[in-house]
Amino acid sequence: MKAYPFLHKHPTTGNTTMSDGMDLRDYFAAKAMDIEMSGNAITTPKWRDEVAQNCYSMADAMLKARKEVTE
């Protein structure tokens, strides 16, 4: 599933194309990163990996909850 699809008009040719936008999972992970990074102290050598894993884990949970609501 995609987030923020949009029409793009080429500045030179004027041709219009449709962009699917970003993956909804990536969008949710980016939103989770805002929360994860606010006040999150760097406490381990692998903090970047831990933050990324936490964000995608949250995104997966959000997608699962979304699916349950729409079914």
N, C-alpha and C positions, 0 to 999 in steps of 0.2 A: 504494500500500500504506500502511496506517496503523499507528501505534504507540500502544499504551496505550488500546485501546477500553475503555469503562466504562459501567456503568449509573448513571443519575442519578435520584434520587428527589426530586421537587419537595417542598420543605418545607411548603407550604401544602396543596396538593391531594393529595399522596401519589402522584400519577401517576409511573410509572417510564418513562423513555425511555433509549434507547441512544445513546451518543455514539461516533462512529467514532474519536475521538482525533486526534492530530496526524499529519501526513504523515511517513512514515518518512524521507524525504529531509531534512525540517526537523529531525527528531530527530538524525539523523546529523550534520548541519551544526552543531547546537548542541553535540554532543559534540566535534566537531573544533574548535570555537571555544575550548573549555576548554584544549586543547593549544596552539592558535594564540596565545592571549592570555597563557599562562603564560610569562613571560620575554620577551615580544615588545615591544621598545621602539618607541615612536612615532618613526619615522624619516622619514616623508614626509608631505606635506600631505594625501594621499589614503589614509592608512593604513586608515581604516574600510572604504573600498571594496575595498582589497587584501585585508584580513582576510576580508570577506564572500565575495569571489570565491574565495579559498583554501579557505574552509570548505565552500562548495557544490561546489567541484571535488573535494574529499575525499569529500563525501557521495555525489557521482555515482560516484566510483571504488568506494566501499563498496557501493553498490547494484549496480554491474556485477559486482563480485567475488561478491556474495551470489547474484546470478542464475546465475553460472557454476557455483557450488557446488550449487545446487538443481536444475540441469538434468540 
